[in-house]
Amino acid sequence: MKKAVIGLISILTSFCLFTLGLMDLFPLLLGIILLYLSIFFSVFLFNERRRFKGMRMK
């Protein structure tokens, strides 16, 4: 639940900065980079899961 809230807040914030960049009130390149990174890390956090790595034999 915490990952979803952090992901959504970061995406919404970076989208607002991207929109400001389209209106020439914020650097557009920085807005694009922040939006891409926030989407990338949100998808990465949602897809992260525990995987079976095999049984260790002694």
N, C-alpha and C positions, 0 to 999 in steps of 0.2 A: 504494500500500500504506500509506504514511504517513497519507494522508487518511482511509482506512478505520479505522485504529487510533484516530486522534484523534477521529473521529466517534463510534465505538462507546464509547470511554471517556467522552466528554462526555455521551452519552445515558444510559449506565448511572449515572453520577454524579448527573445531574439527576433520574433516575427514583428513585434512593435518597432524594434530598432531597424529592422529591414525596411519597414514601411516608411519610417522617418528618413531612411537613406534614399528611398525613391522620391521623396519630396525635397531632397537636397538639404535636409536639416541635420543629417548624420552621415558620416562616410559610408558610402554604399558598399565598398569592398569589405569593410569591417562587419557590416550587417550581414552580408552574404556568408562570410566565414563563421560568424557566431551562429547563424541559423543552421548551417550545415553541421557544425560540431554538436550543437544541442540535439538535433535529430539523430545524428550518428550515435552519440552516447546514450540517448534514450532507447534506441533500438537495441544497442549492445546490452544495456541493463535488463531489458525485458527478455532477451534471448539467453542470458546467462543462467545456467542451471547446473546442477550437480550431475556429473556423468560417471558411469561405471568405468573404472580404469583397470579392471581385471583383479584377479586374486593374486596376492603375493605368496609365493611358496618359499619356505625356509630351507 
